[in-house]
Amino acid sequence: ETASFDPWPSWSDDETGSASTISSTTQQNLPPGRPCGNPSCGKSLRSGVKCHTCSREYYCSRTCRLVHEDQHQLSCKGREKKFVQCNTCHDMFPYRSMKMCNRCQKTPYCSVECQAADWKKHR
């Protein structure tokens, strides 16, 4: 016998006996009854909307995520910024705002002026 391919997700019966819930293979792996990440919501999760930054907090809807975003930013692990020291002025700046040497791609500068000032030593 050859196994038949079923392109549709399998359905399972819930407590009432009706086939209305999709099987757990097509849902995200969330603990049953997990509360929404927004404390003022009080709903349980059926499908999760993740925090875009840390992917650790789940919400019952996009609206709940947006409402709780300001409070969650304080504890969000993905919001930590990496700071790097400028090679010329030696001040610390966020990594994403730094310019790298075009030639070696390793030496960070905070501005074009700092890169020009360091050109004779770094070339």
N, C-alpha and C positions, 0 to 999 in steps of 0.2 A: 504494500500500500504506500502511496505517496501522500505526504502531508499537504493539506491544502493551505494556501496563503490567504489570510484574512486581512485586508487592508484597513478595516475599521477597528477602532479600539474596543476591547472587550468591556462589557457592562456587568455590574454586579448588583445584587439586590441589597437594599438597605433594610433597616429594622421594620419598615412598614411592608416590605415584600414587593415594592415596586422597583423596576429596573431604572433608576433615575440617577445613579451616581457612577461616574466613570472610574475604572479600576486604578489602583495606586501606581501602576506602571506608567501611566501617562501624566500623573500629577507630580509636583515637586515633592521631594522627600522631606516633609515637615512633620514634626511630632503632632499627633492628633490632639486637638483642643488647645493648641498653643495660642496665647492671646496676641492681639494686634500690638505692634510696637508703640502705638500711640496710646498712652495710659487713659486718656479721656474717652477713648472709643468703646472699649469693653467687649468687642466682638472677638470670636474665634476665627482663626485662619482656615480657609478652605483652599485658596491658592494664594501664593505670596507675591508681594511687590517688594523687591529688595531696595535697600539703601544703595544708591549708585556709587557711593564712594567706598564704603567698607564691605558691602555685601553680607553683613552680619545681622542686620536688623531687618525683620519682615513686617509688612503692614498689610491690612486687609484690602486696601485700595490706594490708588495714587493720591487721592484727596487726603487720606490719613497721613501718608508719607510727607506731603507738602505742609500739612498743619504742624507736624511734629519735627520738621527739619531744623528749625532754629534751636530747639532743646537738644536734639540728637547731635548737632555739630560739636557740642562741648565734650562729648564722650566718644565721638567717632574716631576710630583708630586710623582711618585712611586720611585724615586731615593733617597729619603731622608733616611739616615741611622740612626738607633737607637743606641745610645752610652750607654754603661754600665760601671760602675766603678768596677775595680778589688777589691776583698775583702782584699787582702794583701797589694799591693803597691799603691792602690787608684788612679791609672791612668785610664783614660777613653779610651775605645776601642770599635770598632763596635761590636754589639751584636753577629753577626754570627761568629766572630773570637774567642769568649770566650769559655772556657771550664767550665762546671758546675760540682759541687760536685756530685760524683757518688751515694752517699747515699741519700741526701735530694733533689737533682736536683734543688736547688734554689740559691745556693751561687756561684757567678761567679768568675772565675780566668782567668788571661791572659795567664798563662803558667803552666806547670807541677811543675816548681820550686816554683811558688807562692803558689800553692795548697799544696805542701809538707811543705813549711814554715809555713802555717796556720793550719796544721793538728792538732797540740796539742791544739790549742784554739777552733777549730771548731768541733772536734770529739765529 
